[in-house]
Amino acid sequence: MSRAIELTMGLMLLVVGLLVLGSTWIGDWFGSHGFDSDLWAWWPILLIVLSLFFLGPAALGNQDRRLRAGMVIPGTMLAIIGSALLYTSLTDNWGEWPYLWTVIPFSAGLGMYAAGWIADAPAFKWIGAAAAIGGVVAYLALATAFGGETFRIIGGVGILTLGLALTIGGLARRLSRKSPPA
């Protein structure tokens, strides 16, 4: 079964690569035949649909748990990155990518966490959680630095919330170790 999945994914990547290489020619051809150029803003939907080829078998397949776990990582990355690209493409806010690129480590971490959950691999869960949290922290820091006033407020509150949570967690552990046995 894994050979069939490998062949299918290889063929899908070849098609995507050919579409990327021929995108200018394809766009010119569609434009000359009367297709609306606003339709091209929806191109990231292809990434989201492609993610379903990974996430579908990972969620519903009868394959080995390790194979399913390996499929969830690229599926999660394609879904989240495709969603971020769809947002920026539809809103034409490409200037947000100085901080929006952090969806890449976030999506990889989330995928690794899900893979660890599927394969029952605690190390993947820890590494995935750390990468996802790192992506969120990087987003908050960069959005605070490069975003507008709204992002500064959201970023500042987010950083304060994270700091408060870590402080309370550290104090709770410290106090639980010092409390007398019951």
Beta strands, then each sheet from edge to edge (+ up, - down):
end
